Amino acid sequence: MMTSDFKSATSAGVGPEAPGTKPAPPGWLKVGAVAAASAVLGGMAAAWFYRKTLAQLREAEHKISASSSKIIEDESPEDF
């Protein structure tokens, strides 16, 4: 009995699944890996920006509260 050409080619090691070689990952897997890496890096960049912005806002808040407390303390009390 004769085998088909496809079976004989793969059993001889000439086909896409030749022994000793790794099959190439599908295209969607590569795209998924790039998308995941991009999402992680984007999230890290957003967290860094958010943290930096919060630090600036806190610093501005301390400056405003420090300057406004001096103004209140310098005013003379009013009698009602």
C-alpha positions as CSV (number, residue, x, y, z in Angstrom):
1,M,0.0,0.0,0.0
2,M,1.4,3.4,-0.9
3,T,1.3,6.4,1.4
4,S,0.2,9.9,0.3
5,D,2.8,12.5,-0.6
6,F,2.0,14.6,2.4
7,K,2.6,11.7,4.9
8,S,5.8,10.6,3.2
9,A,7.2,14.1,3.1
10,T,6.6,14.8,6.8
11,S,7.8,11.4,7.8
12,A,11.0,12.0,5.8
13,G,11.7,15.2,7.8
14,V,11.2,17.6,4.9
15,G,7.9,19.1,5.9
16,P,7.1,22.0,8.2
17,E,7.6,19.8,11.3
18,A,11.1,18.6,10.6
19,P,12.9,17.3,13.7
20,G,15.2,19.7,15.4
21,T,13.5,22.8,14.3
22,K,10.9,24.8,16.1
23,P,7.9,25.9,14.2
24,A,7.5,29.7,13.9
25,P,4.8,31.1,16.2
26,P,1.7,32.3,14.5
27,G,1.4,36.0,13.5
28,W,-1.3,36.7,16.0
29,L,1.0,35.5,18.8
30,K,3.6,38.0,17.9
31,V,1.1,40.8,17.6
32,G,-0.4,39.9,21.0
33,A,3.1,39.9,22.6
34,V,3.8,43.4,21.2
35,A,0.4,44.6,22.3
36,A,0.9,43.3,25.8
37,A,4.3,44.9,26.1
38,S,2.9,48.1,24.8
39,A,0.1,48.0,27.4
40,V,2.5,47.4,30.2
41,L,4.9,50.2,29.2
42,G,2.0,52.6,28.7
43,G,0.6,51.8,32.1
44,M,4.0,52.4,33.7
45,A,4.3,55.7,31.9
46,A,0.8,56.7,33.0
47,A,1.6,55.8,36.6
48,W,4.8,57.7,36.5
49,F,3.1,60.8,35.1
50,Y,0.2,60.5,37.6
51,R,2.6,60.2,40.5
52,K,4.7,63.2,39.3
53,T,1.5,65.3,38.9
54,L,0.3,64.4,42.4
55,A,3.7,65.4,43.9
56,Q,3.5,68.8,42.1
57,L,-0.1,69.3,43.4
58,R,0.9,68.4,46.9
59,E,3.8,70.8,46.8
60,A,1.6,73.6,45.5
61,E,-0.9,72.9,48.2
62,H,1.7,73.1,50.9
63,K,3.0,76.4,49.5
64,I,-0.5,77.9,49.4
65,S,-1.5,76.7,52.9
66,A,1.8,78.0,54.3
67,S,1.4,81.5,52.7
68,S,-2.3,81.8,53.6
69,S,-1.7,80.8,57.2
70,K,0.9,83.6,57.5
71,I,-1.7,86.1,56.2
72,I,-4.3,85.0,58.7
73,E,-1.9,85.1,61.6
74,D,-0.7,88.6,60.6
75,E,-4.1,90.1,60.6
76,S,-5.3,91.8,63.8
77,P,-8.4,90.2,65.4
78,E,-11.6,92.0,65.0
79,D,-14.0,92.6,67.9
80,F,-17.7,92.1,67.3
